[in-house]
């Protein structure tokens, strides 16, 4: 058993434990050790390539996302500018229409006041004329108690309508 005892040693290569068995010559074991080393490198290279490919794909996606974001921001900025211009135009139009409306309202008020004054003058003038006619008329006035200036004025109003 002591002769068949294996001695273990640590190596810094890809395989961490190498058996030192004197019954197996180094020439027989070396190709397997080299294959293990090559296979380890191959796996590491494949993993590195896969990770690098994934990194490139992610980087391309990030670039596409940034371009899309920049494009969306430019579009939003353009639309915002257009909306701001439309809003300013609408506000200017509203202000203009408000001023025109105020002017027309003032003109209508002025015309209504003038018309009211003219109607009052006409009404007072016609009342005076009717009253003067009633007072100055002779004959029928004094005979009938119901035939006064007020009643004649009411009759004339009814006939005018």
VMD Tcl script that builds the backbone (N, CA, C; Angstrom):
set m [mol new atoms 483]
animate dup $m
set s [atomselect $m all]
$s set {name element resname resid chain x y z} {
  {N N UNK 1 A 0.792 -1.169 0.000}
  {CA C UNK 1 A 0.000 0.000 0.000}
  {C C UNK 1 A 0.840 1.240 0.000}
  {N N UNK 2 A 1.984 1.109 0.622}
  {CA C UNK 2 A 2.828 2.287 0.647}
  {C C UNK 2 A 3.381 2.562 -0.727}
  {N N UNK 3 A 3.622 1.526 -1.495}
  {CA C UNK 3 A 4.133 1.724 -2.849}
  {C C UNK 3 A 3.068 2.326 -3.751}
  {N N UNK 4 A 1.816 1.978 -3.565}
  {CA C UNK 4 A 0.727 2.476 -4.405}
  {C C UNK 4 A 0.209 3.827 -3.939}
  {N N UNK 5 A 0.831 4.377 -2.928}
  {CA C UNK 5 A 0.379 5.651 -2.401}
  {C C UNK 5 A 0.660 6.743 -3.417}
  {N N UNK 6 A -0.340 7.596 -3.680}
  {CA C UNK 6 A -0.173 8.676 -4.643}
  {C C UNK 6 A 0.195 9.941 -3.905}
  {N N UNK 7 A 1.038 10.712 -4.531}
  {CA C UNK 7 A 1.422 11.995 -3.955}
  {C C UNK 7 A 0.684 13.092 -4.723}
  {N N UNK 8 A 0.063 13.975 -4.000}
  {CA C UNK 8 A -0.685 15.066 -4.613}
  {C C UNK 8 A 0.142 16.331 -4.568}
  {N N UNK 9 A 0.083 17.080 -5.644}
  {CA C UNK 9 A 0.768 18.375 -5.648}
  {C C UNK 9 A -0.154 19.394 -6.296}
  {N N UNK 10 A -0.031 20.624 -5.910}
  {CA C UNK 10 A -0.835 21.705 -6.470}
  {C C UNK 10 A -0.078 22.332 -7.625}
  {N N UNK 11 A -0.783 22.599 -8.709}
  {CA C UNK 11 A -0.178 23.207 -9.885}
  {C C UNK 11 A -1.004 24.446 -10.218}
  {N N UNK 12 A -0.383 25.459 -10.811}
  {CA C UNK 12 A -1.090 26.703 -11.124}
  {C C UNK 12 A -1.755 26.659 -12.486}
  {N N UNK 13 A -1.778 25.540 -13.143}
  {CA C UNK 13 A -2.412 25.434 -14.455}
  {C C UNK 13 A -3.920 25.329 -14.269}
  {N N UNK 14 A -4.643 25.053 -15.353}
  {CA C UNK 14 A -6.088 24.964 -15.315}
  {C C UNK 14 A -6.588 23.850 -14.425}
  {N N UNK 15 A -5.829 22.789 -14.264}
  {CA C UNK 15 A -6.219 21.688 -13.386}
  {C C UNK 15 A -5.538 21.929 -12.065}
  {N N UNK 16 A -6.340 21.948 -11.024}
  {CA C UNK 16 A -5.772 22.350 -9.741}
  {C C UNK 16 A -5.034 21.221 -9.019}
  {N N UNK 17 A -5.457 20.011 -9.211}
  {CA C UNK 17 A -4.788 18.903 -8.514}
  {C C UNK 17 A -4.249 17.933 -9.555}
  {N N UNK 18 A -2.984 17.665 -9.463}
  {CA C UNK 18 A -2.346 16.720 -10.381}
  {C C UNK 18 A -1.799 15.570 -9.536}
  {N N UNK 19 A -2.126 14.400 -9.980}
  {CA C UNK 19 A -1.603 13.244 -9.236}
  {C C UNK 19 A -0.201 12.926 -9.737}
  {N N UNK 20 A 0.654 12.650 -8.836}
  {CA C UNK 20 A 2.010 12.213 -9.185}
  {C C UNK 20 A 2.099 10.711 -8.904}
  {N N UNK 21 A 1.742 9.988 -9.889}
  {CA C UNK 21 A 1.810 8.539 -9.759}
  {C C UNK 21 A 2.999 8.078 -10.577}
  {N N UNK 22 A 3.908 7.429 -9.938}
  {CA C UNK 22 A 5.133 7.047 -10.611}
  {C C UNK 22 A 4.909 5.881 -11.560}
  {N N UNK 23 A 3.799 5.209 -11.387}
  {CA C UNK 23 A 3.555 4.088 -12.284}
  {C C UNK 23 A 3.095 4.570 -13.653}
  {N N UNK 24 A 2.472 5.788 -13.721}
  {CA C UNK 24 A 2.058 6.353 -15.001}
  {C C UNK 24 A 3.141 7.332 -15.404}
  {N N UNK 25 A 3.679 7.140 -16.562}
  {CA C UNK 25 A 4.754 8.024 -16.989}
  {C C UNK 25 A 4.165 9.363 -17.419}
  {N N UNK 26 A 5.023 10.342 -17.378}
  {CA C UNK 26 A 4.606 11.686 -17.778}
  {C C UNK 26 A 4.239 11.720 -19.248}
  {N N UNK 27 A 4.828 11.002 -20.055}
  {CA C UNK 27 A 4.551 10.994 -21.482}
  {C C UNK 27 A 3.138 10.537 -21.785}
  {N N UNK 28 A 2.635 9.613 -20.983}
  {CA C UNK 28 A 1.267 9.146 -21.187}
  {C C UNK 28 A 0.241 10.150 -20.646}
  {N N UNK 29 A 0.585 10.826 -19.587}
  {CA C UNK 29 A -0.355 11.713 -18.929}
  {C C UNK 29 A -0.363 13.109 -19.540}
  {N N UNK 30 A 0.751 13.545 -20.116}
  {CA C UNK 30 A 0.888 14.908 -20.639}
  {C C UNK 30 A -0.131 15.249 -21.716}
  {N N UNK 31 A -0.417 14.389 -22.706}
  {CA C UNK 31 A -1.426 14.774 -23.710}
  {C C UNK 31 A -2.805 15.011 -23.097}
  {N N UNK 32 A -3.168 14.210 -22.119}
  {CA C UNK 32 A -4.458 14.410 -21.462}
  {C C UNK 32 A -4.473 15.717 -20.684}
  {N N UNK 33 A -3.328 15.993 -20.060}
  {CA C UNK 33 A -3.224 17.251 -19.331}
  {C C UNK 33 A -3.326 18.421 -20.299}
  {N N UNK 34 A -2.673 18.311 -21.439}
  {CA C UNK 34 A -2.735 19.373 -22.452}
  {C C UNK 34 A -4.151 19.505 -22.999}
  {N N UNK 35 A -4.823 18.379 -23.231}
  {CA C UNK 35 A -6.209 18.432 -23.712}
  {C C UNK 35 A -7.110 19.124 -22.690}
  {N N UNK 36 A -6.918 18.788 -21.437}
  {CA C UNK 36 A -7.718 19.420 -20.390}
  {C C UNK 36 A -7.465 20.920 -20.371}
  {N N UNK 37 A -6.203 21.296 -20.519}
  {CA C UNK 37 A -5.848 22.718 -20.545}
  {C C UNK 37 A -6.480 23.410 -21.756}
  {N N UNK 38 A -6.367 22.777 -22.929}
  {CA C UNK 38 A -6.949 23.351 -24.153}
  {C C UNK 38 A -8.477 23.437 -24.055}
  {N N UNK 39 A -9.082 22.386 -23.497}
  {CA C UNK 39 A -10.533 22.385 -23.356}
  {C C UNK 39 A -10.981 23.492 -22.406}
  {N N UNK 40 A -10.234 23.680 -21.332}
  {CA C UNK 40 A -10.528 24.756 -20.385}
  {C C UNK 40 A -10.439 26.114 -21.084}
  {N N UNK 41 A -9.380 26.322 -21.857}
  {CA C UNK 41 A -9.233 27.580 -22.607}
  {C C UNK 41 A -10.360 27.755 -23.623}
  {N N UNK 42 A -10.726 26.651 -24.286}
  {CA C UNK 42 A -11.804 26.703 -25.270}
  {C C UNK 42 A -13.113 27.126 -24.604}
  {N N UNK 43 A -13.417 26.517 -23.449}
  {CA C UNK 43 A -14.637 26.892 -22.737}
  {C C UNK 43 A -14.595 28.353 -22.309}
  {N N UNK 44 A -13.444 28.774 -21.803}
  {CA C UNK 44 A -13.325 30.169 -21.383}
  {C C UNK 44 A -13.457 31.100 -22.581}
  {N N UNK 45 A -12.852 30.738 -23.705}
  {CA C UNK 45 A -12.956 31.574 -24.902}
  {C C UNK 45 A -14.392 31.625 -25.422}
  {N N UNK 46 A -15.072 30.467 -25.420}
  {CA C UNK 46 A -16.471 30.454 -25.856}
  {C C UNK 46 A -17.331 31.336 -24.953}
  {N N UNK 47 A -17.119 31.229 -23.659}
  {CA C UNK 47 A -17.881 32.044 -22.722}
  {C C UNK 47 A -17.567 33.521 -22.930}
  {N N UNK 48 A -16.283 33.811 -23.143}
  {CA C UNK 48 A -15.884 35.200 -23.379}
  {C C UNK 48 A -16.531 35.727 -24.653}
  {N N UNK 49 A -16.510 34.902 -25.707}
  {CA C UNK 49 A -17.139 35.321 -26.970}
  {C C UNK 49 A -18.635 35.545 -26.785}
  {N N UNK 50 A -19.284 34.630 -26.087}
  {CA C UNK 50 A -20.729 34.756 -25.856}
  {C C UNK 50 A -21.041 36.027 -25.062}
  {N N UNK 51 A -20.266 36.247 -24.007}
  {CA C UNK 51 A -20.475 37.462 -23.211}
  {C C UNK 51 A -20.197 38.716 -24.032}
  {N N UNK 52 A -19.171 38.664 -24.864}
  {CA C UNK 52 A -18.832 39.817 -25.709}
  {C C UNK 52 A -19.950 40.065 -26.727}
  {N N UNK 53 A -20.490 38.988 -27.304}
  {CA C UNK 53 A -21.607 39.144 -28.246}
  {C C UNK 53 A -22.838 39.737 -27.552}
  {N N UNK 54 A -23.137 39.234 -26.360}
  {CA C UNK 54 A -24.268 39.785 -25.616}
  {C C UNK 54 A -24.040 41.258 -25.275}
  {N N UNK 55 A -22.806 41.576 -24.910}
  {CA C UNK 55 A -22.465 42.972 -24.616}
  {C C UNK 55 A -22.668 43.844 -25.851}
  {N N UNK 56 A -22.205 43.366 -27.010}
  {CA C UNK 56 A -22.386 44.140 -28.252}
  {C C UNK 56 A -23.868 44.328 -28.578}
  {N N UNK 57 A -24.649 43.267 -28.392}
  {CA C UNK 57 A -26.088 43.367 -28.660}
  {C C UNK 57 A -26.731 44.399 -27.729}
  {N N UNK 58 A -26.368 44.330 -26.451}
  {CA C UNK 58 A -26.908 45.304 -25.496}
  {C C UNK 58 A -26.469 46.726 -25.833}
  {N N UNK 59 A -25.227 46.857 -26.248}
  {CA C UNK 59 A -24.719 48.181 -26.619}
  {C C UNK 59 A -25.484 48.729 -27.829}
  {N N UNK 60 A -25.736 47.867 -28.826}
  {CA C UNK 60 A -26.502 48.298 -30.003}
  {C C UNK 60 A -27.925 48.691 -29.616}
  {N N UNK 61 A -28.535 47.896 -28.726}
  {CA C UNK 61 A -29.882 48.240 -28.262}
  {C C UNK 61 A -29.878 49.576 -27.530}
  {N N UNK 62 A -28.856 49.786 -26.710}
  {CA C UNK 62 A -28.763 51.051 -25.975}
  {C C UNK 62 A -28.630 52.221 -26.941}
  {N N UNK 63 A -27.828 52.039 -27.990}
  {CA C UNK 63 A -27.667 53.102 -28.987}
  {C C UNK 63 A -28.994 53.366 -29.690}
  {N N UNK 64 A -29.705 52.299 -30.066}
  {CA C UNK 64 A -31.012 52.467 -30.713}
  {C C UNK 64 A -32.004 53.165 -29.785}
  {N N UNK 65 A -31.985 52.774 -28.515}
  {CA C UNK 65 A -32.884 53.421 -27.549}
  {C C UNK 65 A -32.549 54.898 -27.387}
  {N N UNK 66 A -31.266 55.217 -27.331}
  {CA C UNK 66 A -30.857 56.624 -27.201}
  {C C UNK 66 A -31.275 57.416 -28.434}
  {N N UNK 67 A -31.113 56.813 -29.621}
  {CA C UNK 67 A -31.536 57.500 -30.849}
  {C C UNK 67 A -33.043 57.727 -30.843}
  {N N UNK 68 A -33.787 56.698 -30.439}
  {CA C UNK 68 A -35.252 56.833 -30.380}
  {C C UNK 68 A -35.653 57.899 -29.367}
  {N N UNK 69 A -34.953 57.918 -28.225}
  {CA C UNK 69 A -35.250 58.926 -27.206}
  {C C UNK 69 A -34.957 60.321 -27.734}
  {N N UNK 70 A -33.800 60.488 -28.386}
  {CA C UNK 70 A -33.449 61.792 -28.953}
  {C C UNK 70 A -34.458 62.225 -30.009}
  {N N UNK 71 A -34.865 61.272 -30.844}
  {CA C UNK 71 A -35.853 61.579 -31.888}
  {C C UNK 71 A -37.180 62.001 -31.254}
  {N N UNK 72 A -37.604 61.264 -30.223}
  {CA C UNK 72 A -38.860 61.604 -29.542}
  {C C UNK 72 A -38.768 62.976 -28.882}
  {N N UNK 73 A -37.625 63.270 -28.267}
  {CA C UNK 73 A -37.445 64.584 -27.642}
  {C C UNK 73 A -37.486 65.701 -28.672}
  {N N UNK 74 A -36.833 65.490 -29.817}
  {CA C UNK 74 A -36.866 66.499 -30.874}
  {C C UNK 74 A -38.290 66.709 -31.373}
  {N N UNK 75 A -39.017 65.618 -31.560}
  {CA C UNK 75 A -40.406 65.705 -32.030}
  {C C UNK 75 A -41.271 66.445 -31.006}
  {N N UNK 76 A -41.084 66.099 -29.731}
  {CA C UNK 76 A -41.857 66.764 -28.679}
  {C C UNK 76 A -41.515 68.246 -28.604}
  {N N UNK 77 A -40.238 68.576 -28.744}
  {CA C UNK 77 A -39.826 69.977 -28.717}
  {C C UNK 77 A -40.440 70.729 -29.886}
  {N N UNK 78 A -40.430 70.112 -31.059}
  {CA C UNK 78 A -41.011 70.751 -32.242}
  {C C UNK 78 A -42.514 70.956 -32.053}
  {N N UNK 79 A -43.199 69.906 -31.595}
  {CA C UNK 79 A -44.645 70.012 -31.388}
  {C C UNK 79 A -44.970 71.025 -30.295}
  {N N UNK 80 A -44.149 71.054 -29.264}
  {CA C UNK 80 A -44.358 72.020 -28.190}
  {C C UNK 80 A -44.218 73.442 -28.718}
  {N N UNK 81 A -43.215 73.669 -29.564}
  {CA C UNK 81 A -43.039 74.992 -30.172}
  {C C UNK 81 A -44.221 75.368 -31.041}
  {N N UNK 82 A -44.701 74.403 -31.837}
  {CA C UNK 82 A -45.869 74.667 -32.685}
  {C C UNK 82 A -47.097 74.983 -31.840}
  {N N UNK 83 A -47.295 74.213 -30.778}
  {CA C UNK 83 A -48.445 74.458 -29.904}
  {C C UNK 83 A -48.331 75.819 -29.221}
  {N N UNK 84 A -47.125 76.194 -28.838}
  {CA C UNK 84 A -46.927 77.494 -28.202}
  {C C UNK 84 A -47.259 78.621 -29.171}
  {N N UNK 85 A -46.840 78.473 -30.433}
  {CA C UNK 85 A -47.155 79.485 -31.451}
  {C C UNK 85 A -48.666 79.558 -31.659}
  {N N UNK 86 A -49.325 78.389 -31.771}
  {CA C UNK 86 A -50.784 78.377 -31.950}
  {C C UNK 86 A -51.488 78.998 -30.751}
  {N N UNK 87 A -50.978 78.705 -29.559}
  {CA C UNK 87 A -51.574 79.263 -28.351}
  {C C UNK 87 A -51.431 80.778 -28.323}
  {N N UNK 88 A -50.265 81.275 -28.678}
  {CA C UNK 88 A -50.067 82.734 -28.725}
  {C C UNK 88 A -50.999 83.375 -29.740}
  {N N UNK 89 A -51.115 82.752 -30.920}
  {CA C UNK 89 A -52.024 83.288 -31.942}
  {C C UNK 89 A -53.466 83.286 -31.439}
  {N N UNK 90 A -53.866 82.202 -30.796}
  {CA C UNK 90 A -55.232 82.117 -30.274}
  {C C UNK 90 A -55.470 83.167 -29.194}
  {N N UNK 91 A -54.486 83.354 -28.321}
  {CA C UNK 91 A -54.627 84.372 -27.277}
  {C C UNK 91 A -54.708 85.771 -27.869}
  {N N UNK 92 A -53.898 86.034 -28.898}
  {CA C UNK 92 A -53.954 87.341 -29.561}
  {C C UNK 92 A -55.317 87.539 -30.220}
  {N N UNK 93 A -55.829 86.492 -30.853}
  {CA C UNK 93 A -57.144 86.589 -31.495}
  {C C UNK 93 A -58.241 86.815 -30.457}
  {N N UNK 94 A -58.155 86.113 -29.333}
  {CA C UNK 94 A -59.141 86.294 -28.265}
  {C C UNK 94 A -59.083 87.716 -27.730}
  {N N UNK 95 A -57.884 88.225 -27.534}
  {CA C UNK 95 A -57.728 89.600 -27.041}
  {C C UNK 95 A -58.324 90.592 -28.035}
  {N N UNK 96 A -58.054 90.374 -29.329}
  {CA C UNK 96 A -58.601 91.254 -30.360}
  {C C UNK 96 A -60.129 91.188 -30.363}
  {N N UNK 97 A -60.668 89.964 -30.312}
  {CA C UNK 97 A -62.125 89.813 -30.304}
  {C C UNK 97 A -62.748 90.426 -29.057}
  {N N UNK 98 A -62.065 90.324 -27.934}
  {CA C UNK 98 A -62.571 90.941 -26.703}
  {C C UNK 98 A -62.618 92.455 -26.846}
  {N N UNK 99 A -61.553 93.037 -27.415}
  {CA C UNK 99 A -61.535 94.488 -27.619}
  {C C UNK 99 A -62.645 94.915 -28.575}
  {N N UNK 100 A -62.793 94.181 -29.676}
  {CA C UNK 100 A -63.851 94.506 -30.641}
  {C C UNK 100 A -65.215 94.378 -29.972}
  {N N UNK 101 A -65.392 93.319 -29.191}
  {CA C UNK 101 A -66.662 93.114 -28.493}
  {C C UNK 101 A -66.926 94.245 -27.505}
  {N N UNK 102 A -65.893 94.662 -26.767}
  {CA C UNK 102 A -66.047 95.784 -25.836}
  {C C UNK 102 A -66.425 97.059 -26.579}
  {N N UNK 103 A -65.770 97.294 -27.725}
  {CA C UNK 103 A -66.087 98.487 -28.512}
  {C C UNK 103 A -67.526 98.429 -29.013}
  {N N UNK 104 A -67.928 97.271 -29.509}
  {CA C UNK 104 A -69.302 97.137 -30.006}
  {C C UNK 104 A -70.310 97.274 -28.872}
  {N N UNK 105 A -69.981 96.724 -27.709}
  {CA C UNK 105 A -70.877 96.860 -26.557}
  {C C UNK 105 A -71.007 98.321 -26.153}
  {N N UNK 106 A -69.889 99.032 -26.132}
  {CA C UNK 106 A -69.930 100.459 -25.788}
  {C C UNK 106 A -70.752 101.226 -26.815}
  {N N UNK 107 A -70.559 100.919 -28.087}
  {CA C UNK 107 A -71.324 101.575 -29.148}
  {C C UNK 107 A -72.814 101.271 -29.002}
  {N N UNK 108 A -73.146 100.015 -28.733}
  {CA C UNK 108 A -74.554 99.641 -28.550}
  {C C UNK 108 A -75.156 100.346 -27.338}
  {N N UNK 109 A -74.406 100.430 -26.239}
  {CA C UNK 109 A -74.893 101.144 -25.059}
  {C C UNK 109 A -75.149 102.608 -25.379}
  {N N UNK 110 A -74.193 103.214 -26.086}
  {CA C UNK 110 A -74.333 104.624 -26.458}
  {C C UNK 110 A -75.560 104.826 -27.342}
  {N N UNK 111 A -75.709 103.953 -28.344}
  {CA C UNK 111 A -76.870 104.070 -29.236}
  {C C UNK 111 A -78.176 103.830 -28.478}
  {N N UNK 112 A -78.178 102.876 -27.556}
  {CA C UNK 112 A -79.383 102.610 -26.764}
  {C C UNK 112 A -79.737 103.809 -25.896}
  {N N UNK 113 A -78.720 104.438 -25.296}
  {CA C UNK 113 A -78.981 105.637 -24.492}
  {C C UNK 113 A -79.546 106.758 -25.350}
  {N N UNK 114 A -78.964 106.960 -26.520}
  {CA C UNK 114 A -79.464 108.007 -27.420}
  {C C UNK 114 A -80.906 107.721 -27.837}
  {N N UNK 115 A -81.168 106.470 -28.210}
  {CA C UNK 115 A -82.516 106.093 -28.625}
  {C C UNK 115 A -83.512 106.300 -27.485}
  {N N UNK 116 A -83.095 105.928 -26.273}
  {CA C UNK 116 A -83.964 106.112 -25.118}
  {C C UNK 116 A -84.260 107.592 -24.893}
  {N N UNK 117 A -83.226 108.430 -25.019}
  {CA C UNK 117 A -83.426 109.878 -24.857}
  {C C UNK 117 A -84.373 110.415 -25.926}
  {N N UNK 118 A -84.169 109.981 -27.167}
  {CA C UNK 118 A -85.030 110.444 -28.261}
  {C C UNK 118 A -86.468 110.001 -28.014}
  {N N UNK 119 A -86.662 108.758 -27.598}
  {CA C UNK 119 A -88.020 108.273 -27.328}
  {C C UNK 119 A -88.660 109.035 -26.178}
  {N N UNK 120 A -87.883 109.313 -25.141}
  {CA C UNK 120 A -88.422 110.089 -24.017}
  {C C UNK 120 A -88.847 111.475 -24.480}
  {N N UNK 121 A -87.974 112.087 -25.303}
  {CA C UNK 121 A -88.330 113.420 -25.818}
  {C C UNK 121 A -89.602 113.350 -26.652}
  {N N UNK 122 A -89.647 112.366 -27.555}
  {CA C UNK 122 A -90.837 112.227 -28.398}
  {C C UNK 122 A -92.073 111.961 -27.552}
  {N N UNK 123 A -91.930 111.092 -26.567}
  {CA C UNK 123 A -93.067 110.750 -25.719}
  {C C UNK 123 A -93.538 111.965 -24.936}
  {N N UNK 124 A -92.572 112.679 -24.330}
  {CA C UNK 124 A -92.961 113.870 -23.562}
  {C C UNK 124 A -93.539 114.944 -24.484}
  {N N UNK 125 A -92.993 115.072 -25.684}
  {CA C UNK 125 A -93.508 116.056 -26.639}
  {C C UNK 125 A -94.922 115.695 -27.069}
  {N N UNK 126 A -95.146 114.433 -27.382}
  {CA C UNK 126 A -96.491 114.023 -27.803}
  {C C UNK 126 A -97.481 114.163 -26.663}
  {N N UNK 127 A -97.041 113.833 -25.430}
  {CA C UNK 127 A -97.938 114.017 -24.283}
  {C C UNK 127 A -98.299 115.482 -24.108}
  {N N UNK 128 A -97.266 116.340 -24.230}
  {CA C UNK 128 A -97.535 117.776 -24.096}
  {C C UNK 128 A -98.494 118.248 -25.189}
  {N N UNK 129 A -98.217 117.784 -26.410}
  {CA C UNK 129 A -99.088 118.185 -27.522}
  {C C UNK 129 A -100.521 117.713 -27.292}
  {N N UNK 130 A -100.663 116.458 -26.839}
  {CA C UNK 130 A -102.012 115.958 -26.574}
  {C C UNK 130 A -102.671 116.749 -25.454}
  {N N UNK 131 A -101.900 117.022 -24.427}
  {CA C UNK 131 A -102.455 117.781 -23.303}
  {C C UNK 131 A -102.831 119.185 -23.740}
  {N N UNK 132 A -101.958 119.810 -24.541}
  {CA C UNK 132 A -102.265 121.160 -25.023}
  {C C UNK 132 A -103.497 121.144 -25.912}
  {N N UNK 133 A -103.588 120.143 -26.780}
  {CA C UNK 133 A -104.771 120.032 -27.639}
  {C C UNK 133 A -106.028 119.865 -26.802}
  {N N UNK 134 A -105.899 119.020 -25.782}
  {CA C UNK 134 A -107.065 118.767 -24.946}
  {C C UNK 134 A -107.483 120.032 -24.210}
  {N N UNK 135 A -106.502 120.792 -23.740}
  {CA C UNK 135 A -106.824 122.006 -23.000}
  {C C UNK 135 A -107.291 123.120 -23.926}
  {N N UNK 136 A -106.713 123.189 -25.117}
  {CA C UNK 136 A -107.046 124.285 -26.010}
  {C C UNK 136 A -108.306 124.035 -26.818}
  {N N UNK 137 A -108.738 122.787 -26.857}
  {CA C UNK 137 A -109.928 122.513 -27.657}
  {C C UNK 137 A -111.162 123.081 -26.961}
  {N N UNK 138 A -112.083 123.500 -27.764}
  {CA C UNK 138 A -113.291 124.120 -27.200}
  {C C UNK 138 A -114.491 123.282 -27.550}
  {N N UNK 139 A -115.493 123.411 -26.795}
  {CA C UNK 139 A -116.746 122.764 -27.140}
  {C C UNK 139 A -116.941 121.444 -26.460}
  {N N UNK 140 A -116.440 120.368 -27.047}
  {CA C UNK 140 A -116.734 119.015 -26.563}
  {C C UNK 140 A -116.100 118.733 -25.206}
  {N N UNK 141 A -115.063 119.442 -24.858}
  {CA C UNK 141 A -114.335 119.207 -23.611}
  {C C UNK 141 A -115.224 119.332 -22.384}
  {N N UNK 142 A -115.805 120.437 -22.338}
  {CA C UNK 142 A -116.526 120.763 -21.124}
  {C C UNK 142 A -117.818 120.008 -20.965}
  {N N UNK 143 A -118.384 119.506 -22.042}
  {CA C UNK 143 A -119.680 118.862 -21.965}
  {C C UNK 143 A -119.602 117.484 -21.327}
  {N N UNK 144 A -118.602 116.697 -21.712}
  {CA C UNK 144 A -118.497 115.309 -21.256}
  {C C UNK 144 A -117.430 115.196 -20.185}
  {N N UNK 145 A -117.808 114.632 -19.050}
  {CA C UNK 145 A -116.859 114.472 -17.946}
  {C C UNK 145 A -115.816 113.410 -18.293}
  {N N UNK 146 A -116.169 112.372 -19.034}
  {CA C UNK 146 A -115.252 111.287 -19.380}
  {C C UNK 146 A -114.303 111.690 -20.488}
  {N N UNK 147 A -114.615 112.755 -21.182}
  {CA C UNK 147 A -113.766 113.186 -22.296}
  {C C UNK 147 A -112.749 114.191 -21.791}
  {N N UNK 148 A -111.686 113.677 -21.195}
  {CA C UNK 148 A -110.610 114.537 -20.708}
  {C C UNK 148 A -109.373 114.283 -21.544}
  {N N UNK 149 A -108.351 115.062 -21.272}
  {CA C UNK 149 A -107.100 114.910 -22.025}
  {C C UNK 149 A -106.498 113.523 -21.809}
  {N N UNK 150 A -106.582 113.013 -20.591}
  {CA C UNK 150 A -106.036 111.685 -20.296}
  {C C UNK 150 A -106.750 110.598 -21.065}
  {N N UNK 151 A -108.060 110.654 -21.148}
  {CA C UNK 151 A -108.798 109.622 -21.870}
  {C C UNK 151 A -108.537 109.701 -23.350}
  {N N UNK 152 A -108.438 110.916 -23.876}
  {CA C UNK 152 A -108.137 111.045 -25.299}
  {C C UNK 152 A -106.737 110.508 -25.606}
  {N N UNK 153 A -105.807 110.770 -24.689}
  {CA C UNK 153 A -104.446 110.270 -24.882}
  {C C UNK 153 A -104.450 108.742 -24.910}
  {N N UNK 154 A -105.174 108.100 -24.030}
  {CA C UNK 154 A -105.266 106.640 -24.011}
  {C C UNK 154 A -105.888 106.126 -25.293}
  {N N UNK 155 A -106.914 106.822 -25.765}
  {CA C UNK 155 A -107.561 106.410 -27.008}
  {C C UNK 155 A -106.585 106.510 -28.173}
  {N N UNK 156 A -105.798 107.564 -28.201}
  {CA C UNK 156 A -104.835 107.739 -29.287}
  {C C UNK 156 A -103.749 106.657 -29.230}
  {N N UNK 157 A -103.330 106.323 -28.032}
  {CA C UNK 157 A -102.312 105.271 -27.898}
  {C C UNK 157 A -102.841 103.948 -28.433}
  {N N UNK 158 A -104.084 103.653 -28.106}
  {CA C UNK 158 A -104.677 102.405 -28.568}
  {C C UNK 158 A -104.797 102.393 -30.079}
  {N N UNK 159 A -105.140 103.521 -30.631}
  {CA C UNK 159 A -105.301 103.586 -32.081}
  {C C UNK 159 A -103.954 103.535 -32.797}
  {N N UNK 160 A -102.867 103.958 -32.140}
  {CA C UNK 160 A -101.531 103.918 -32.753}
  {C C UNK 160 A -101.003 102.488 -32.834}
  {N N UNK 161 A -101.404 101.669 -31.913}
  {CA C UNK 161 A -100.870 100.308 -31.859}
  {C C UNK 161 A -101.349 99.486 -32.945}
}
mol reanalyze $m
mol bondsrecalc $m
mol representation Tube
mol addrep $m
